[in-house]
Amino acid sequence: MDSKLEHKHKWYRFTCKDATFLLIKCDYSKLSLSEKFLVKTHLLICVFCRRFLKQSKNIDENFRSCAHDSSVHLSPEKKQSLSQLITDNTKK
């Protein structure tokens, strides 16, 4: 398993940070049974993480619809500008 996706959870110290980590992780890999249980239990009691999940799904849906929409195009200059911005911000 990719070490970037590993996270140790204690059921008695499962925070919103842990929940959002696992909510993002589940988009890229399968969660273990214990991780699923922790996330579902946390979502039952935390309105903020439920909101995060809803917003995250909404962003994903909008992104996918834009990706399939052939009328959305970036100029080569804008692509280069965005690429440079991403590169600069990931080095920090």
A tleap script that builds the chain and sets N, CA, C and O, in Angstrom:
source leaprc.protein.ff14SB
mol = sequence {
  NMET ASP SER LYS LEU GLU HIE LYS HIE LYS
  TRP TYR ARG PHE THR CYS LYS ASP ALA THR
  PHE LEU LEU ILE LYS CYS ASP TYR SER LYS
  LEU SER LEU SER GLU LYS PHE LEU VAL LYS
  THR HIE LEU LEU ILE CYS VAL PHE CYS ARG
  ARG PHE LEU LYS GLN SER LYS ASN ILE ASP
  GLU ASN PHE ARG SER CYS ALA HIE ASP SER
  SER VAL HIE LEU SER PRO GLU LYS LYS GLN
  SER LEU SER GLN LEU ILE THR ASP ASN THR
  LYS CLYS
}
set mol.1.N position { 0.844 -1.183 0.000 }
set mol.1.CA position { 0.000 0.000 0.000 }
set mol.1.C position { 0.883 1.236 0.000 }
set mol.1.O position { 1.935 1.241 0.640 }
set mol.2.N position { 0.484 2.261 -0.690 }
set mol.2.CA position { 1.218 3.515 -0.768 }
set mol.2.C position { 1.307 4.149 0.612 }
set mol.2.O position { 0.293 4.319 1.288 }
set mol.3.N position { 2.518 4.497 1.028 }
set mol.3.CA position { 2.705 5.044 2.371 }
set mol.3.C position { 2.006 6.389 2.546 }
set mol.3.O position { 1.682 6.766 3.672 }
set mol.4.N position { 1.770 7.113 1.467 }
set mol.4.CA position { 1.062 8.385 1.565 }
set mol.4.C position { -0.407 8.178 1.940 }
set mol.4.O position { -1.042 9.083 2.482 }
set mol.5.N position { -0.944 7.000 1.658 }
set mol.5.CA position { -2.345 6.741 1.944 }
set mol.5.C position { -2.546 6.011 3.270 }
set mol.5.O position { -3.678 5.750 3.675 }
set mol.6.N position { -1.455 5.687 3.935 }
set mol.6.CA position { -1.586 4.992 5.206 }
set mol.6.C position { -1.840 6.000 6.317 }
set mol.6.O position { -1.293 7.103 6.313 }
set mol.7.N position { -2.649 5.617 7.231 }
set mol.7.CA position { -2.984 6.485 8.350 }
set mol.7.C position { -3.414 5.614 9.507 }
set mol.7.O position { -4.235 4.712 9.341 }
set mol.8.N position { -2.873 5.874 10.659 }
set mol.8.CA position { -3.223 5.078 11.833 }
set mol.8.C position { -4.337 5.779 12.590 }
set mol.8.O position { -4.243 6.973 12.874 }
set mol.9.N position { -5.367 5.061 12.909 }
set mol.9.CA position { -6.540 5.622 13.568 }
set mol.9.C position { -6.770 4.955 14.909 }
set mol.9.O position { -6.680 3.734 15.038 }
set mol.10.N position { -7.058 5.747 15.870 }
set mol.10.CA position { -7.501 5.245 17.166 }
set mol.10.C position { -8.973 5.607 17.261 }
set mol.10.O position { -9.334 6.773 17.101 }
set mol.11.N position { -9.816 4.638 17.516 }
set mol.11.CA position { -11.258 4.890 17.509 }
set mol.11.C position { -11.651 5.963 18.512 }
set mol.11.O position { -12.629 6.676 18.288 }
set mol.12.N position { -10.927 6.097 19.597 }
set mol.12.CA position { -11.281 7.076 20.618 }
set mol.12.C position { -10.716 8.463 20.326 }
set mol.12.O position { -11.051 9.427 21.014 }
set mol.13.N position { -9.855 8.569 19.304 }
set mol.13.CA position { -9.312 9.867 18.910 }
set mol.13.C position { -9.527 10.118 17.417 }
set mol.13.O position { -8.676 10.725 16.767 }
set mol.14.N position { -10.609 9.676 16.889 }
set mol.14.CA position { -10.895 9.825 15.463 }
set mol.14.C position { -11.461 11.221 15.226 }
set mol.14.O position { -12.583 11.517 15.637 }
set mol.15.N position { -10.694 12.068 14.572 }
set mol.15.CA position { -11.049 13.477 14.398 }
set mol.15.C position { -11.603 13.754 13.003 }
set mol.15.O position { -11.633 12.877 12.140 }
set mol.16.N position { -12.033 14.976 12.810 }
set mol.16.CA position { -12.487 15.412 11.481 }
set mol.16.C position { -11.343 15.306 10.472 }
set mol.16.O position { -11.571 14.974 9.308 }
set mol.17.N position { -10.145 15.579 10.902 }
set mol.17.CA position { -8.982 15.457 10.025 }
set mol.17.C position { -8.829 14.013 9.547 }
set mol.17.O position { -8.560 13.770 8.370 }
set mol.18.N position { -9.000 13.060 10.460 }
set mol.18.CA position { -8.939 11.641 10.088 }
set mol.18.C position { -10.064 11.284 9.119 }
set mol.18.O position { -9.850 10.570 8.139 }
set mol.19.N position { -11.253 11.783 9.401 }
set mol.19.CA position { -12.414 11.469 8.559 }
set mol.19.C position { -12.235 12.015 7.150 }
set mol.19.O position { -12.486 11.302 6.178 }
set mol.20.N position { -11.805 13.266 7.024 }
set mol.20.CA position { -11.631 13.838 5.692 }
set mol.20.C position { -10.510 13.130 4.936 }
set mol.20.O position { -10.591 12.958 3.719 }
set mol.21.N position { -9.468 12.722 5.653 }
set mol.21.CA position { -8.397 11.947 5.023 }
set mol.21.C position { -8.958 10.671 4.404 }
set mol.21.O position { -8.651 10.341 3.258 }
set mol.22.N position { -9.780 9.961 5.166 }
set mol.22.CA position { -10.338 8.703 4.661 }
set mol.22.C position { -11.378 8.944 3.567 }
set mol.22.O position { -11.493 8.139 2.643 }
set mol.23.N position { -12.126 10.025 3.655 }
set mol.23.CA position { -13.101 10.334 2.610 }
set mol.23.C position { -12.392 10.593 1.287 }
set mol.23.O position { -12.885 10.202 0.229 }
set mol.24.N position { -11.255 11.241 1.344 }
set mol.24.CA position { -10.473 11.474 0.126 }
set mol.24.C position { -9.803 10.181 -0.330 }
set mol.24.O position { -9.758 9.884 -1.524 }
set mol.25.N position { -9.285 9.418 0.625 }
set mol.25.CA position { -8.607 8.159 0.300 }
set mol.25.C position { -9.539 7.193 -0.423 }
set mol.25.O position { -9.109 6.473 -1.324 }
set mol.26.N position { -10.814 7.174 -0.032 }
set mol.26.CA position { -11.738 6.198 -0.636 }
set mol.26.C position { -11.972 6.463 -2.118 }
set mol.26.O position { -12.468 5.587 -2.826 }
set mol.27.N position { -11.625 7.657 -2.602 }
set mol.27.CA position { -11.720 7.935 -4.032 }
set mol.27.C position { -10.613 7.238 -4.815 }
set mol.27.O position { -10.750 6.998 -6.014 }
set mol.28.N position { -9.512 6.913 -4.132 }
set mol.28.CA position { -8.346 6.375 -4.812 }
set mol.28.C position { -8.038 4.928 -4.473 }
set mol.28.O position { -7.345 4.246 -5.228 }
set mol.29.N position { -8.544 4.457 -3.351 }
set mol.29.CA position { -8.312 3.063 -2.976 }
set mol.29.C position { -9.425 2.606 -2.038 }
set mol.29.O position { -10.212 3.410 -1.539 }
set mol.30.N position { -9.468 1.304 -1.813 }
set mol.30.CA position { -10.506 0.746 -0.943 }
set mol.30.C position { -10.152 0.988 0.515 }
set mol.30.O position { -8.988 0.928 0.910 }
set mol.31.N position { -11.179 1.262 1.302 }
set mol.31.CA position { -10.994 1.403 2.736 }
set mol.31.C position { -11.152 0.040 3.394 }
set mol.31.O position { -11.907 -0.810 2.921 }
set mol.32.N position { -10.439 -0.150 4.477 }
set mol.32.CA position { -10.595 -1.388 5.237 }
set mol.32.C position { -11.951 -1.341 5.947 }
set mol.32.O position { -12.589 -0.291 6.017 }
set mol.33.N position { -12.368 -2.462 6.458 }
set mol.33.CA position { -13.643 -2.530 7.169 }
set mol.33.C position { -13.648 -1.594 8.377 }
set mol.33.O position { -14.641 -0.910 8.627 }
set mol.34.N position { -12.559 -1.561 9.114 }
set mol.34.CA position { -12.496 -0.678 10.290 }
set mol.34.C position { -12.519 0.789 9.881 }
set mol.34.O position { -13.127 1.609 10.568 }
set mol.35.N position { -11.866 1.130 8.775 }
set mol.35.CA position { -11.885 2.519 8.294 }
set mol.35.C position { -13.295 2.920 7.871 }
set mol.35.O position { -13.753 4.021 8.179 }
set mol.36.N position { -13.977 2.026 7.168 }
set mol.36.CA position { -15.365 2.311 6.764 }
set mol.36.C position { -16.243 2.553 7.986 }
set mol.36.O position { -17.050 3.483 8.010 }
set mol.37.N position { -16.079 1.709 8.996 }
set mol.37.CA position { -16.861 1.848 10.220 }
set mol.37.C position { -16.591 3.193 10.891 }
set mol.37.O position { -17.523 3.888 11.296 }
set mol.38.N position { -15.307 3.557 11.006 }
set mol.38.CA position { -14.951 4.822 11.642 }
set mol.38.C position { -15.536 6.018 10.894 }
set mol.38.O position { -16.073 6.941 11.507 }
set mol.39.N position { -15.427 5.996 9.573 }
set mol.39.CA position { -15.947 7.111 8.771 }
set mol.39.C position { -17.466 7.198 8.890 }
set mol.39.O position { -18.007 8.279 9.125 }
set mol.40.N position { -18.148 6.088 8.735 }
set mol.40.CA position { -19.617 6.109 8.801 }
set mol.40.C position { -20.108 6.553 10.170 }
set mol.40.O position { -21.077 7.306 10.272 }
set mol.41.N position { -19.447 6.092 11.216 }
set mol.41.CA position { -19.822 6.489 12.566 }
set mol.41.C position { -19.590 7.983 12.767 }
set mol.41.O position { -20.421 8.681 13.348 }
set mol.42.N position { -18.453 8.457 12.281 }
set mol.42.CA position { -18.137 9.885 12.412 }
set mol.42.C position { -19.150 10.740 11.643 }
set mol.42.O position { -19.587 11.784 12.126 }
set mol.43.N position { -19.514 10.283 10.444 }
set mol.43.CA position { -20.470 11.047 9.642 }
set mol.43.C position { -21.848 11.127 10.303 }
set mol.43.O position { -22.593 12.078 10.069 }
set mol.44.N position { -22.180 10.151 11.112 }
set mol.44.CA position { -23.466 10.193 11.826 }
set mol.44.C position { -23.531 11.351 12.820 }
set mol.44.O position { -24.598 11.914 13.063 }
set mol.45.N position { -22.384 11.695 13.387 }
set mol.45.CA position { -22.400 12.712 14.440 }
set mol.45.C position { -21.828 14.063 14.022 }
set mol.45.O position { -22.003 15.045 14.744 }
set mol.46.N position { -21.152 14.142 12.880 }
set mol.46.CA position { -20.454 15.375 12.510 }
set mol.46.C position { -21.070 16.037 11.280 }
set mol.46.O position { -20.931 15.541 10.162 }
set mol.47.N position { -21.738 17.139 11.491 }
set mol.47.CA position { -22.372 17.881 10.407 }
set mol.47.C position { -21.325 18.479 9.463 }
set mol.47.O position { -21.578 18.618 8.267 }
set mol.48.N position { -20.165 18.827 9.992 }
set mol.48.CA position { -19.134 19.456 9.173 }
set mol.48.C position { -18.522 18.475 8.172 }
set mol.48.O position { -18.257 18.837 7.026 }
set mol.49.N position { -18.305 17.262 8.600 }
set mol.49.CA position { -17.763 16.254 7.683 }
set mol.49.C position { -18.809 15.797 6.666 }
set mol.49.O position { -18.469 15.467 5.530 }
set mol.50.N position { -20.074 15.778 7.071 }
set mol.50.CA position { -21.138 15.481 6.099 }
set mol.50.C position { -21.171 16.584 5.044 }
set mol.50.O position { -21.338 16.303 3.857 }
set mol.51.N position { -21.014 17.824 5.467 }
set mol.51.CA position { -20.982 18.946 4.519 }
set mol.51.C position { -19.764 18.826 3.608 }
set mol.51.O position { -19.867 19.046 2.401 }
set mol.52.N position { -18.608 18.478 4.181 }
set mol.52.CA position { -17.395 18.285 3.383 }
set mol.52.C position { -17.615 17.214 2.319 }
set mol.52.O position { -17.246 17.400 1.160 }
set mol.53.N position { -18.213 16.097 2.714 }
set mol.53.CA position { -18.470 15.004 1.773 }
set mol.53.C position { -19.392 15.463 0.645 }
set mol.53.O position { -19.143 15.174 -0.526 }
set mol.54.N position { -20.449 16.171 1.002 }
set mol.54.CA position { -21.397 16.664 -0.002 }
set mol.54.C position { -20.712 17.635 -0.969 }
set mol.54.O position { -20.901 17.540 -2.182 }
set mol.55.N position { -19.925 18.560 -0.438 }
set mol.55.CA position { -19.228 19.534 -1.282 }
set mol.55.C position { -18.178 18.858 -2.154 }
set mol.55.O position { -18.002 19.218 -3.318 }
set mol.56.N position { -17.491 17.890 -1.592 }
set mol.56.CA position { -16.468 17.166 -2.336 }
set mol.56.C position { -17.084 16.407 -3.518 }
set mol.56.O position { -16.547 16.430 -4.625 }
set mol.57.N position { -18.204 15.743 -3.273 }
set mol.57.CA position { -18.898 15.033 -4.358 }
set mol.57.C position { -19.391 16.006 -5.421 }
set mol.57.O position { -19.325 15.717 -6.616 }
set mol.58.N position { -19.878 17.145 -4.988 }
set mol.58.CA position { -20.357 18.166 -5.906 }
set mol.58.C position { -19.219 18.680 -6.792 }
set mol.58.O position { -19.397 18.850 -7.998 }
set mol.59.N position { -18.067 18.923 -6.200 }
set mol.59.CA position { -16.906 19.376 -6.966 }
set mol.59.C position { -16.491 18.310 -7.976 }
set mol.59.O position { -16.213 18.627 -9.132 }
set mol.60.N position { -16.448 17.052 -7.550 }
set mol.60.CA position { -16.086 15.963 -8.456 }
set mol.60.C position { -17.048 15.870 -9.639 }
set mol.60.O position { -16.618 15.712 -10.781 }
set mol.61.N position { -18.352 15.968 -9.363 }
set mol.61.CA position { -19.347 15.903 -10.429 }
set mol.61.C position { -19.182 17.064 -11.409 }
set mol.61.O position { -19.251 16.867 -12.622 }
set mol.62.N position { -18.963 18.264 -10.891 }
set mol.62.CA position { -18.778 19.428 -11.758 }
set mol.62.C position { -17.509 19.294 -12.586 }
set mol.62.O position { -17.489 19.658 -13.761 }
set mol.63.N position { -16.465 18.779 -11.983 }
set mol.63.CA position { -15.208 18.589 -12.686 }
set mol.63.C position { -15.374 17.581 -13.818 }
set mol.63.O position { -14.888 17.794 -14.929 }
set mol.64.N position { -16.064 16.483 -13.524 }
set mol.64.CA position { -16.279 15.456 -14.553 }
set mol.64.C position { -17.140 15.981 -15.701 }
set mol.64.O position { -16.874 15.684 -16.866 }
set mol.65.N position { -18.159 16.754 -15.374 }
set mol.65.CA position { -19.018 17.275 -16.440 }
set mol.65.C position { -18.251 18.263 -17.315 }
set mol.65.O position { -18.478 18.317 -18.523 }
set mol.66.N position { -17.356 19.037 -16.728 }
set mol.66.CA position { -16.530 19.960 -17.516 }
set mol.66.C position { -15.541 19.199 -18.389 }
set mol.66.O position { -15.265 19.594 -19.522 }
set mol.67.N position { -15.020 18.120 -17.858 }
set mol.67.CA position { -14.043 17.335 -18.609 }
set mol.67.C position { -14.681 16.702 -19.848 }
set mol.67.O position { -14.014 16.508 -20.865 }
set mol.68.N position { -15.974 16.383 -19.758 }
set mol.68.CA position { -16.661 15.766 -20.888 }
set mol.68.C position { -17.282 16.793 -21.831 }
set mol.68.O position { -17.735 16.446 -22.922 }
set mol.69.N position { -17.302 18.042 -21.414 }
set mol.69.CA position { -17.880 19.108 -22.221 }
set mol.69.C position { -16.818 19.615 -23.191 }
set mol.69.O position { -15.830 20.220 -22.775 }
set mol.70.N position { -17.020 19.370 -24.468 }
set mol.70.CA position { -16.014 19.737 -25.468 }
set mol.70.C position { -15.932 21.243 -25.706 }
set mol.70.O position { -15.004 21.704 -26.370 }
set mol.71.N position { -16.876 22.016 -25.185 }
set mol.71.CA position { -16.833 23.460 -25.388 }
set mol.71.C position { -15.902 24.161 -24.405 }
set mol.71.O position { -15.655 25.360 -24.536 }
set mol.72.N position { -15.383 23.428 -23.423 }
set mol.72.CA position { -14.481 24.012 -22.433 }
set mol.72.C position { -13.046 23.789 -22.907 }
set mol.72.O position { -12.581 22.652 -22.989 }
set mol.73.N position { -12.350 24.882 -23.219 }
set mol.73.CA position { -10.974 24.802 -23.695 }
set mol.73.C position { -10.144 25.890 -23.042 }
set mol.73.O position { -10.630 26.996 -22.805 }
set mol.74.N position { -8.895 25.574 -22.752 }
set mol.74.CA position { -7.956 26.556 -22.248 }
set mol.74.C position { -6.941 26.868 -23.337 }
set mol.74.O position { -6.526 25.990 -24.093 }
set mol.75.N position { -6.557 28.113 -23.399 }
set mol.75.CA position { -5.514 28.486 -24.351 }
set mol.75.C position { -4.191 27.892 -23.872 }
set mol.75.O position { -4.033 27.612 -22.683 }
set mol.76.N position { -3.250 27.700 -24.778 }
set mol.76.CA position { -1.942 27.167 -24.370 }
set mol.76.C position { -1.264 28.039 -23.304 }
set mol.76.O position { -0.580 27.525 -22.418 }
set mol.77.N position { -1.457 29.352 -23.397 }
set mol.77.CA position { -0.865 30.261 -22.410 }
set mol.77.C position { -1.482 30.036 -21.025 }
set mol.77.O position { -0.771 30.017 -20.021 }
set mol.78.N position { -2.789 29.869 -20.977 }
set mol.78.CA position { -3.473 29.650 -19.706 }
set mol.78.C position { -3.067 28.291 -19.113 }
set mol.78.O position { -2.869 28.174 -17.904 }
set mol.79.N position { -2.945 27.274 -19.965 }
set mol.79.CA position { -2.493 25.961 -19.496 }
set mol.79.C position { -1.103 26.063 -18.882 }
set mol.79.O position { -0.848 25.507 -17.814 }
set mol.80.N position { -0.203 26.778 -19.561 }
set mol.80.CA position { 1.158 26.947 -19.058 }
set mol.80.C position { 1.154 27.711 -17.732 }
set mol.80.O position { 1.893 27.367 -16.809 }
set mol.81.N position { 0.327 28.739 -17.646 }
set mol.81.CA position { 0.222 29.538 -16.426 }
set mol.81.C position { -0.275 28.689 -15.255 }
set mol.81.O position { 0.280 28.761 -14.159 }
set mol.82.N position { -1.310 27.890 -15.479 }
set mol.82.CA position { -1.841 27.023 -14.437 }
set mol.82.C position { -0.832 25.953 -14.038 }
set mol.82.O position { -0.685 25.643 -12.856 }
set mol.83.N position { -0.141 25.394 -15.018 }
set mol.83.CA position { 0.864 24.382 -14.743 }
set mol.83.C position { 1.980 24.955 -13.871 }
set mol.83.O position { 2.437 24.308 -12.929 }
set mol.84.N position { 2.415 26.174 -14.193 }
set mol.84.CA position { 3.466 26.828 -13.413 }
set mol.84.C position { 2.988 27.131 -11.996 }
set mol.84.O position { 3.747 26.970 -11.040 }
set mol.85.N position { 1.756 27.562 -11.854 }
set mol.85.CA position { 1.182 27.857 -10.546 }
set mol.85.C position { 1.121 26.588 -9.682 }
set mol.85.O position { 1.453 26.623 -8.497 }
set mol.86.N position { 0.702 25.489 -10.275 }
set mol.86.CA position { 0.635 24.214 -9.550 }
set mol.86.C position { 2.042 23.779 -9.136 }
set mol.86.O position { 2.254 23.368 -7.995 }
set mol.87.N position { 2.990 23.867 -10.049 }
set mol.87.CA position { 4.366 23.482 -9.754 }
set mol.87.C position { 4.933 24.324 -8.626 }
set mol.87.O position { 5.570 23.792 -7.717 }
set mol.88.N position { 4.713 25.616 -8.674 }
set mol.88.CA position { 5.233 26.521 -7.634 }
set mol.88.C position { 4.618 26.213 -6.272 }
set mol.88.O position { 5.309 26.252 -5.255 }
set mol.89.N position { 3.333 25.909 -6.251 }
set mol.89.CA position { 2.658 25.676 -4.971 }
set mol.89.C position { 2.936 24.294 -4.388 }
set mol.89.O position { 2.807 24.100 -3.179 }
set mol.90.N position { 3.308 23.348 -5.214 }
set mol.90.CA position { 3.618 22.014 -4.681 }
set mol.90.C position { 5.029 21.936 -4.134 }
set mol.90.O position { 5.353 21.002 -3.402 }
set mol.91.N position { 5.868 22.891 -4.471 }
set mol.91.CA position { 7.254 22.916 -3.974 }
set mol.91.C position { 7.316 23.479 -2.553 }
set mol.91.O position { 8.327 23.306 -1.872 }
set mol.92.N position { 6.271 24.139 -2.101 }
set mol.92.CA position { 6.278 24.780 -0.783 }
set mol.92.C position { 6.148 23.788 0.325 }
set mol.92.O position { 6.137 24.168 1.495 }
savepdb mol mol.pdb
quit
